[in-house]
């Protein structure tokens, strides 16, 4: 697979990854190299990575706890302190090995330490490969509110090595799949249709789908890097999806949802709203809902859940001037941004989801 140039960085795939990284490290003569991992990737991914690195100098390993609840400023402070204690300077390199929590948080740490040091992202989850790998969004959550603090900053290199997917639980694979399904819905029907028999795809097929998903996101980000217009389409399903994810994280009576599980719900809700407000074809909405139900099942909601979820919509990052802005679909590949939606329509969307 050819490497992809994105913003000021470059994305390498599989066999190209480590020769490119070794060359990069040799070329720039970094003063110190740090690797950020979480408790899972330290055990399951770091040994494989280290076997591929030719650098013979000292490499410092920084470990954080695994999980969305640790994607916080407090965790960043711990990493910043460690970088300082280990004599990190402006010519240091931070290599982030992990899922979206590690790459988002590590990118934010690198972008702000000493006003910015070089960093490399090595996404080890499907979600991070197809989502966090492109676009330069870094940051952390504010309590249970998703990605409220951060900056847009591009890593020098992103390495997408699907060998890491061998370490991933099935539910994490499903979580990443949701973002790929979203890319299909906002871009083109041909890509979407490739997921109708996802369970029958080979690893080679998956490599191609990941590559195409990265290209779809790159195409959007290249045209709108600061999310002033077109890039908002990447948030299809995320307005309600993020609110649901935050609500389930903060409610002790609910089981936490993975990002992709919440976004799958958000996409079904957005499809209903699209059908009602901008004319998305009903038969397609039914078929898409059936496919999402097949992969993700159904999450139950109680009547008392809805006001709390709707209240969380006010924190969505697309909002402006007091308006909650939705991304809707007129058809597959035909998006409409900055749509206002009445609360009654949202409540009806939940009933559509539960049917």
SELOGU-860632 format. One record per residue (C-alpha): residue number from 1; x, y, z. Coordinates in Angstrom, 2 decimals. Layout:
<gumis>
{pos=NUM&c1=X&c2=Y&c3=Z}
...
</gumis>
This chain:
<gumis>
{pos=1&c1=0.00&c2=0.00&c3=0.00}
{pos=2&c1=1.27&c2=3.45&c3=-0.88}
{pos=3&c1=1.90&c2=5.86&c3=1.97}
{pos=4&c1=-0.55&c2=8.75&c3=2.32}
{pos=5&c1=0.50&c2=12.34&c3=2.88}
{pos=6&c1=-1.90&c2=14.06&c3=5.26}
{pos=7&c1=-1.53&c2=17.68&c3=6.37}
{pos=8&c1=2.14&c2=18.03&c3=7.31}
{pos=9&c1=2.60&c2=14.37&c3=8.22}
{pos=10&c1=2.63&c2=11.02&c3=6.47}
{pos=11&c1=0.78&c2=7.74&c3=7.09}
{pos=12&c1=2.61&c2=4.47&c3=6.42}
{pos=13&c1=1.07&c2=1.01&c3=6.28}
{pos=14&c1=2.25&c2=-2.43&c3=7.37}
{pos=15&c1=5.64&c2=-3.41&c3=5.84}
{pos=16&c1=6.64&c2=0.20&c3=5.16}
{pos=17&c1=6.09&c2=1.31&c3=8.76}
{pos=18&c1=9.28&c2=0.43&c3=10.59}
{pos=19&c1=11.87&c2=1.16&c3=7.90}
{pos=20&c1=10.25&c2=4.60&c3=7.60}
{pos=21&c1=10.30&c2=5.17&c3=11.36}
{pos=22&c1=13.91&c2=4.01&c3=11.71}
{pos=23&c1=14.94&c2=6.37&c3=8.92}
{pos=24&c1=13.01&c2=9.23&c3=10.57}
{pos=25&c1=14.71&c2=8.66&c3=13.93}
{pos=26&c1=18.14&c2=8.53&c3=12.31}
{pos=27&c1=17.52&c2=11.62&c3=10.19}
{pos=28&c1=16.35&c2=13.93&c3=12.98}
{pos=29&c1=18.79&c2=12.91&c3=15.72}
{pos=30&c1=16.31&c2=13.37&c3=18.58}
{pos=31&c1=17.78&c2=14.23&c3=21.97}
{pos=32&c1=15.58&c2=11.70&c3=23.79}
{pos=33&c1=12.93&c2=9.20&c3=22.76}
{pos=34&c1=9.91&c2=8.49&c3=24.93}
{pos=35&c1=7.21&c2=5.88&c3=24.32}
{pos=36&c1=3.73&c2=6.36&c3=25.78}
{pos=37&c1=1.70&c2=3.17&c3=26.32}
{pos=38&c1=-1.22&c2=2.12&c3=28.48}
{pos=39&c1=-1.27&c2=-1.00&c3=30.65}
{pos=40&c1=-2.69&c2=-3.09&c3=27.79}
{pos=41&c1=-0.40&c2=-1.96&c3=24.98}
{pos=42&c1=2.62&c2=-2.15&c3=27.29}
{pos=43&c1=2.00&c2=-5.87&c3=27.60}
{pos=44&c1=0.59&c2=-6.80&c3=24.20}
{pos=45&c1=2.09&c2=-4.32&c3=21.69}
{pos=46&c1=5.33&c2=-2.83&c3=23.02}
{pos=47&c1=7.46&c2=-6.01&c3=22.70}
{pos=48&c1=6.55&c2=-6.38&c3=19.02}
{pos=49&c1=7.23&c2=-2.69&c3=18.40}
{pos=50&c1=10.63&c2=-2.80&c3=20.12}
{pos=51&c1=11.64&c2=-5.78&c3=17.98}
{pos=52&c1=11.25&c2=-3.55&c3=14.92}
{pos=53&c1=13.26&c2=-0.57&c3=16.14}
{pos=54&c1=16.95&c2=-0.21&c3=15.23}
{pos=55&c1=17.67&c2=2.72&c3=17.58}
{pos=56&c1=20.37&c2=1.68&c3=20.07}
{pos=57&c1=20.08&c2=4.61&c3=22.49}
{pos=58&c1=18.08&c2=4.75&c3=25.71}
{pos=59&c1=14.29&c2=4.77&c3=25.28}
{pos=60&c1=12.11&c2=5.78&c3=28.23}
{pos=61&c1=8.72&c2=4.05&c3=28.61}
{pos=62&c1=5.83&c2=5.99&c3=30.16}
{pos=63&c1=2.76&c2=3.98&c3=31.12}
{pos=64&c1=-0.75&c2=5.26&c3=31.82}
{pos=65&c1=-3.87&c2=3.38&c3=32.90}
{pos=66&c1=-6.03&c2=1.95&c3=30.13}
{pos=67&c1=-9.55&c2=3.23&c3=29.55}
{pos=68&c1=-11.58&c2=6.29&c3=28.58}
{pos=69&c1=-11.94&c2=7.35&c3=32.23}
{pos=70&c1=-8.19&c2=8.11&c3=32.27}
{pos=71&c1=-8.35&c2=10.42&c3=29.26}
{pos=72&c1=-8.04&c2=13.45&c3=31.52}
{pos=73&c1=-5.92&c2=16.49&c3=32.27}
{pos=74&c1=-4.77&c2=14.74&c3=35.46}
{pos=75&c1=-3.24&c2=11.97&c3=33.33}
{pos=76&c1=-1.59&c2=14.60&c3=31.14}
{pos=77&c1=-0.07&c2=16.25&c3=34.20}
{pos=78&c1=1.44&c2=12.92&c3=35.18}
{pos=79&c1=2.97&c2=12.47&c3=31.72}
{pos=80&c1=4.22&c2=16.07&c3=31.58}
{pos=81&c1=5.84&c2=15.63&c3=35.01}
{pos=82&c1=7.52&c2=12.41&c3=33.88}
{pos=83&c1=8.83&c2=14.03&c3=30.69}
{pos=84&c1=10.31&c2=16.84&c3=32.80}
{pos=85&c1=11.80&c2=14.50&c3=35.38}
{pos=86&c1=13.44&c2=12.44&c3=32.62}
{pos=87&c1=15.00&c2=15.56&c3=31.05}
{pos=88&c1=12.72&c2=15.83&c3=28.04}
{pos=89&c1=13.46&c2=18.89&c3=25.94}
{pos=90&c1=12.17&c2=20.52&c3=22.76}
{pos=91&c1=14.17&c2=18.10&c3=20.59}
{pos=92&c1=12.61&c2=15.01&c3=22.18}
{pos=93&c1=10.33&c2=12.57&c3=20.37}
{pos=94&c1=7.19&c2=11.04&c3=21.88}
{pos=95&c1=5.91&c2=7.81&c3=20.30}
{pos=96&c1=2.30&c2=7.00&c3=21.24}
{pos=97&c1=1.39&c2=3.31&c3=21.00}
{pos=98&c1=-2.24&c2=2.56&c3=21.72}
{pos=99&c1=-5.86&c2=3.16&c3=20.89}
{pos=100&c1=-7.60&c2=6.50&c3=20.58}
{pos=101&c1=-7.13&c2=7.38&c3=24.25}
{pos=102&c1=-3.35&c2=7.04&c3=24.00}
{pos=103&c1=-2.98&c2=8.73&c3=20.60}
{pos=104&c1=-5.37&c2=11.60&c3=21.46}
{pos=105&c1=-3.86&c2=12.20&c3=24.88}
{pos=106&c1=-0.27&c2=11.60&c3=23.76}
{pos=107&c1=-0.68&c2=13.97&c3=20.84}
{pos=108&c1=-2.04&c2=16.64&c3=23.18}
{pos=109&c1=0.82&c2=16.11&c3=25.65}
{pos=110&c1=3.41&c2=16.39&c3=22.87}
{pos=111&c1=1.76&c2=19.45&c3=21.32}
{pos=112&c1=1.84&c2=21.35&c3=24.61}
{pos=113&c1=5.03&c2=20.15&c3=26.33}
{pos=114&c1=7.73&c2=22.83&c3=25.88}
{pos=115&c1=5.20&c2=24.45&c3=23.48}
{pos=116&c1=5.39&c2=21.43&c3=21.22}
{pos=117&c1=7.67&c2=18.46&c3=20.60}
{pos=118&c1=7.70&c2=15.96&c3=17.76}
{pos=119&c1=5.48&c2=12.92&c3=18.06}
{pos=120&c1=4.56&c2=9.74&c3=16.20}
{pos=121&c1=1.26&c2=7.90&c3=16.52}
{pos=122&c1=1.01&c2=4.12&c3=16.29}
{pos=123&c1=-2.70&c2=3.28&c3=16.56}
{pos=124&c1=-3.27&c2=-0.26&c3=17.79}
{pos=125&c1=-7.08&c2=-0.38&c3=17.65}
{pos=126&c1=-9.26&c2=-0.36&c3=14.54}
{pos=127&c1=-11.00&c2=2.77&c3=15.79}
{pos=128&c1=-7.73&c2=4.66&c3=16.17}
{pos=129&c1=-6.48&c2=3.47&c3=12.77}
{pos=130&c1=-9.46&c2=4.79&c3=10.81}
{pos=131&c1=-10.34&c2=7.79&c3=12.97}
{pos=132&c1=-7.55&c2=9.17&c3=15.16}
{pos=133&c1=-4.91&c2=8.53&c3=12.47}
{pos=134&c1=-6.05&c2=11.42&c3=10.28}
{pos=135&c1=-6.90&c2=15.02&c3=11.03}
{pos=136&c1=-4.63&c2=15.97&c3=13.92}
{pos=137&c1=-7.32&c2=16.16&c3=16.60}
{pos=138&c1=-5.72&c2=15.71&c3=20.00}
{pos=139&c1=-7.12&c2=16.18&c3=23.46}
{pos=140&c1=-8.83&c2=14.86&c3=26.55}
{pos=141&c1=-12.27&c2=14.65&c3=28.10}
{pos=142&c1=-13.63&c2=17.13&c3=30.64}
{pos=143&c1=-15.17&c2=14.87&c3=33.24}
{pos=144&c1=-17.46&c2=12.63&c3=31.21}
{pos=145&c1=-17.79&c2=15.19&c3=28.39}
{pos=146&c1=-15.96&c2=13.87&c3=25.35}
{pos=147&c1=-12.93&c2=15.66&c3=23.87}
{pos=148&c1=-13.70&c2=19.10&c3=25.30}
{pos=149&c1=-10.03&c2=20.13&c3=25.72}
{pos=150&c1=-7.47&c2=19.85&c3=22.93}
{pos=151&c1=-5.67&c2=21.25&c3=19.92}
{pos=152&c1=-5.33&c2=20.33&c3=16.26}
{pos=153&c1=-1.76&c2=19.16&c3=15.71}
{pos=154&c1=-0.36&c2=16.74&c3=13.14}
{pos=155&c1=2.05&c2=13.94&c3=14.10}
{pos=156&c1=5.24&c2=13.62&c3=12.05}
{pos=157&c1=4.31&c2=10.06&c3=11.15}
{pos=158&c1=1.40&c2=7.67&c3=11.68}
{pos=159&c1=2.12&c2=3.95&c3=11.40}
{pos=160&c1=-0.86&c2=1.70&c3=10.65}
{pos=161&c1=0.25&c2=-1.88&c3=11.17}
{pos=162&c1=-2.77&c2=-4.22&c3=11.18}
{pos=163&c1=-0.67&c2=-6.83&c3=13.00}
{pos=164&c1=-1.74&c2=-5.03&c3=16.19}
{pos=165&c1=-5.37&c2=-5.97&c3=15.51}
{pos=166&c1=-4.47&c2=-9.54&c3=16.48}
{pos=167&c1=-4.39&c2=-8.30&c3=20.10}
{pos=168&c1=-7.82&c2=-6.63&c3=19.94}
{pos=169&c1=-10.98&c2=-8.05&c3=21.58}
{pos=170&c1=-14.01&c2=-8.49&c3=19.30}
{pos=171&c1=-15.95&c2=-5.69&c3=20.96}
{pos=172&c1=-13.10&c2=-3.26&c3=20.23}
{pos=173&c1=-13.10&c2=-4.37&c3=16.57}
{pos=174&c1=-16.84&c2=-3.66&c3=16.43}
{pos=175&c1=-16.23&c2=-0.25&c3=17.97}
{pos=176&c1=-13.81&c2=0.67&c3=15.19}
{pos=177&c1=-16.11&c2=-0.72&c3=12.54}
{pos=178&c1=-18.71&c2=1.93&c3=13.45}
{pos=179&c1=-16.43&c2=4.72&c3=12.21}
{pos=180&c1=-15.83&c2=2.85&c3=8.95}
{pos=181&c1=-19.59&c2=2.42&c3=8.49}
{pos=182&c1=-19.97&c2=6.15&c3=9.09}
{pos=183&c1=-17.36&c2=6.88&c3=6.42}
{pos=184&c1=-19.40&c2=4.79&c3=4.00}
{pos=185&c1=-22.66&c2=6.60&c3=4.80}
{pos=186&c1=-21.19&c2=10.08&c3=4.37}
{pos=187&c1=-19.06&c2=9.30&c3=1.32}
{pos=188&c1=-20.43&c2=6.75&c3=-1.15}
{pos=189&c1=-22.73&c2=3.76&c3=-1.46}
{pos=190&c1=-20.08&c2=1.55&c3=-3.06}
{pos=191&c1=-17.91&c2=1.66&c3=0.06}
{pos=192&c1=-20.93&c2=1.23&c3=2.33}
{pos=193&c1=-22.09&c2=-1.89&c3=0.48}
{pos=194&c1=-18.78&c2=-3.62&c3=1.15}
{pos=195&c1=-19.85&c2=-4.05&c3=4.78}
{pos=196&c1=-22.99&c2=-6.07&c3=4.09}
{pos=197&c1=-21.01&c2=-9.30&c3=4.60}
{pos=198&c1=-18.29&c2=-8.04&c3=6.91}
{pos=199&c1=-17.90&c2=-11.39&c3=8.70}
{pos=200&c1=-16.82&c2=-13.01&c3=5.43}
{pos=201&c1=-14.02&c2=-10.55&c3=4.70}
{pos=202&c1=-10.41&c2=-11.71&c3=4.77}
{pos=203&c1=-7.59&c2=-9.87&c3=6.56}
{pos=204&c1=-6.47&c2=-8.58&c3=3.16}
{pos=205&c1=-9.98&c2=-7.23&c3=2.55}
{pos=206&c1=-9.84&c2=-5.51&c3=5.93}
{pos=207&c1=-6.50&c2=-3.90&c3=5.07}
{pos=208&c1=-8.06&c2=-2.45&c3=1.91}
{pos=209&c1=-11.14&c2=-1.19&c3=3.77}
{pos=210&c1=-8.94&c2=0.50&c3=6.40}
{pos=211&c1=-6.88&c2=2.11&c3=3.65}
{pos=212&c1=-10.00&c2=3.38&c3=1.88}
{pos=213&c1=-11.46&c2=4.66&c3=5.15}
{pos=214&c1=-8.28&c2=6.64&c3=5.83}
{pos=215&c1=-8.48&c2=8.11&c3=2.30}
{pos=216&c1=-12.11&c2=9.15&c3=2.85}
{pos=217&c1=-11.26&c2=11.00&c3=6.04}
{pos=218&c1=-8.11&c2=12.52&c3=4.50}
{pos=219&c1=-10.15&c2=13.87&c3=1.57}
{pos=220&c1=-12.50&c2=15.64&c3=3.98}
{pos=221&c1=-9.79&c2=16.97&c3=6.30}
{pos=222&c1=-7.65&c2=18.27&c3=3.43}
{pos=223&c1=-10.55&c2=20.43&c3=2.27}
{pos=224&c1=-11.51&c2=21.65&c3=5.75}
{pos=225&c1=-8.75&c2=21.14&c3=8.34}
{pos=226&c1=-10.32&c2=23.45&c3=10.97}
{pos=227&c1=-13.87&c2=22.02&c3=10.80}
{pos=228&c1=-15.54&c2=25.14&c3=9.46}
{pos=229&c1=-17.78&c2=23.25&c3=7.05}
{pos=230&c1=-17.19&c2=19.94&c3=5.28}
{pos=231&c1=-15.27&c2=18.35&c3=8.16}
{pos=232&c1=-18.43&c2=18.53&c3=10.26}
{pos=233&c1=-19.79&c2=15.68&c3=8.13}
{pos=234&c1=-17.39&c2=13.34&c3=9.96}
{pos=235&c1=-19.61&c2=13.90&c3=13.01}
{pos=236&c1=-22.59&c2=12.09&c3=11.50}
{pos=237&c1=-24.14&c2=10.08&c3=14.35}
{pos=238&c1=-21.85&c2=11.74&c3=16.90}
{pos=239&c1=-24.15&c2=14.50&c3=18.20}
{pos=240&c1=-26.45&c2=12.11&c3=20.00}
{pos=241&c1=-23.82&c2=9.34&c3=20.05}
{pos=242&c1=-21.39&c2=11.36&c3=22.17}
{pos=243&c1=-24.22&c2=12.48&c3=24.48}
{pos=244&c1=-25.28&c2=8.85&c3=24.97}
{pos=245&c1=-21.66&c2=7.76&c3=25.56}
{pos=246&c1=-21.17&c2=10.51&c3=28.18}
{pos=247&c1=-24.49&c2=9.71&c3=29.88}
{pos=248&c1=-23.68&c2=6.02&c3=30.18}
{pos=249&c1=-20.21&c2=6.86&c3=31.53}
{pos=250&c1=-21.64&c2=9.15&c3=34.21}
{pos=251&c1=-24.65&c2=7.04&c3=35.26}
{pos=252&c1=-23.76&c2=4.32&c3=37.80}
{pos=253&c1=-26.89&c2=2.38&c3=36.80}
{pos=254&c1=-25.73&c2=2.01&c3=33.20}
{pos=255&c1=-23.07&c2=-0.21&c3=31.66}
{pos=256&c1=-20.41&c2=1.88&c3=29.89}
{pos=257&c1=-20.61&c2=1.88&c3=26.11}
{pos=258&c1=-17.58&c2=1.81&c3=23.84}
{pos=259&c1=-17.31&c2=4.77&c3=21.50}
{pos=260&c1=-18.38&c2=2.79&c3=18.44}
{pos=261&c1=-21.33&c2=1.24&c3=20.26}
{pos=262&c1=-22.64&c2=4.69&c3=21.16}
{pos=263&c1=-22.00&c2=6.03&c3=17.64}
{pos=264&c1=-23.92&c2=3.09&c3=16.14}
{pos=265&c1=-26.94&c2=4.18&c3=18.20}
{pos=266&c1=-26.34&c2=7.79&c3=17.19}
{pos=267&c1=-26.32&c2=6.85&c3=13.50}
{pos=268&c1=-29.68&c2=5.07&c3=13.75}
{pos=269&c1=-31.14&c2=8.11&c3=15.50}
{pos=270&c1=-29.62&c2=10.45&c3=12.89}
{pos=271&c1=-31.03&c2=8.29&c3=10.08}
{pos=272&c1=-34.55&c2=8.64&c3=11.48}
{pos=273&c1=-34.12&c2=12.40&c3=11.87}
{pos=274&c1=-32.71&c2=12.55&c3=8.32}
{pos=275&c1=-35.72&c2=10.62&c3=7.03}
{pos=276&c1=-38.13&c2=12.98&c3=8.77}
{pos=277&c1=-36.42&c2=16.31&c3=8.04}
{pos=278&c1=-34.39&c2=16.05&c3=4.83}
{pos=279&c1=-35.97&c2=13.14&c3=2.97}
{pos=280&c1=-33.53&c2=10.27&c3=3.45}
{pos=281&c1=-35.10&c2=7.24&c3=1.68}
{pos=282&c1=-37.12&c2=5.16&c3=4.14}
{pos=283&c1=-36.18&c2=1.78&c3=2.67}
{pos=284&c1=-32.47&c2=2.58&c3=2.91}
{pos=285&c1=-32.92&c2=3.76&c3=6.50}
{pos=286&c1=-34.62&c2=0.45&c3=7.35}
{pos=287&c1=-31.84&c2=-1.59&c3=5.73}
{pos=288&c1=-29.07&c2=0.40&c3=7.41}
{pos=289&c1=-30.79&c2=0.13&c3=10.80}
{pos=290&c1=-31.06&c2=-3.66&c3=10.31}
{pos=291&c1=-27.33&c2=-3.94&c3=9.53}
{pos=292&c1=-26.36&c2=-1.82&c3=12.55}
{pos=293&c1=-28.68&c2=-3.89&c3=14.75}
{pos=294&c1=-27.02&c2=-7.06&c3=13.40}
{pos=295&c1=-23.55&c2=-5.85&c3=14.43}
{pos=296&c1=-24.38&c2=-3.95&c3=17.64}
{pos=297&c1=-27.63&c2=-5.35&c3=19.00}
{pos=298&c1=-30.00&c2=-3.06&c3=20.87}
{pos=299&c1=-29.38&c2=-0.98&c3=23.99}
{pos=300&c1=-32.42&c2=-0.33&c3=26.16}
{pos=301&c1=-33.42&c2=3.19&c3=27.20}
{pos=302&c1=-35.80&c2=4.24&c3=29.95}
{pos=303&c1=-38.11&c2=7.24&c3=29.80}
{pos=304&c1=-36.02&c2=9.07&c3=32.41}
{pos=305&c1=-32.86&c2=8.73&c3=30.26}
{pos=306&c1=-34.01&c2=11.05&c3=27.49}
{pos=307&c1=-33.99&c2=14.44&c3=29.29}
{pos=308&c1=-30.46&c2=13.82&c3=30.62}
{pos=309&c1=-29.16&c2=12.80&c3=27.17}
{pos=310&c1=-30.82&c2=15.80&c3=25.49}
{pos=311&c1=-29.34&c2=18.10&c3=28.14}
{pos=312&c1=-25.85&c2=16.84&c3=27.25}
{pos=313&c1=-26.33&c2=17.91&c3=23.62}
{pos=314&c1=-25.50&c2=21.48&c3=24.61}
{pos=315&c1=-21.85&c2=20.44&c3=25.04}
{pos=316&c1=-21.46&c2=19.20&c3=21.45}
{pos=317&c1=-18.46&c2=20.85&c3=19.78}
{pos=318&c1=-20.38&c2=21.69&c3=16.57}
{pos=319&c1=-22.76&c2=23.98&c3=18.45}
{pos=320&c1=-22.68&c2=27.72&c3=17.89}
{pos=321&c1=-24.78&c2=30.73&c3=18.89}
{pos=322&c1=-26.80&c2=28.60&c3=21.27}
{pos=323&c1=-27.88&c2=26.18&c3=18.51}
{pos=324&c1=-27.40&c2=22.40&c3=18.58}
{pos=325&c1=-26.23&c2=21.53&c3=15.08}
{pos=326&c1=-26.85&c2=18.08&c3=13.62}
{pos=327&c1=-25.29&c2=16.41&c3=10.58}
{pos=328&c1=-28.01&c2=14.71&c3=8.52}
{pos=329&c1=-28.13&c2=12.67&c3=5.32}
{pos=330&c1=-30.31&c2=13.40&c3=2.30}
{pos=331&c1=-28.99&c2=10.12&c3=0.87}
{pos=332&c1=-25.89&c2=7.96&c3=1.24}
{pos=333&c1=-22.98&c2=10.24&c3=0.35}
{pos=334&c1=-25.13&c2=13.38&c3=0.42}
{pos=335&c1=-24.74&c2=15.23&c3=3.73}
{pos=336&c1=-26.34&c2=18.32&c3=5.17}
{pos=337&c1=-24.68&c2=20.16&c3=8.05}
{pos=338&c1=-25.86&c2=22.63&c3=10.71}
{pos=339&c1=-29.39&c2=21.23&c3=10.91}
{pos=340&c1=-31.63&c2=22.24&c3=13.82}
{pos=341&c1=-33.83&c2=19.49&c3=15.28}
{pos=342&c1=-36.83&c2=19.83&c3=17.59}
{pos=343&c1=-36.83&c2=17.82&c3=20.80}
{pos=344&c1=-39.98&c2=15.96&c3=19.75}
{pos=345&c1=-38.21&c2=14.61&c3=16.67}
{pos=346&c1=-35.31&c2=13.43&c3=18.83}
{pos=347&c1=-37.68&c2=11.60&c3=21.17}
{pos=348&c1=-39.41&c2=9.97&c3=18.18}
{pos=349&c1=-35.98&c2=8.91&c3=16.92}
{pos=350&c1=-35.40&c2=6.95&c3=20.13}
{pos=351&c1=-38.71&c2=5.14&c3=19.63}
{pos=352&c1=-37.64&c2=4.31&c3=16.08}
{pos=353&c1=-34.35&c2=2.92&c3=17.41}
{pos=354&c1=-36.10&c2=0.76&c3=20.02}
{pos=355&c1=-38.67&c2=-0.71&c3=17.59}
</gumis>
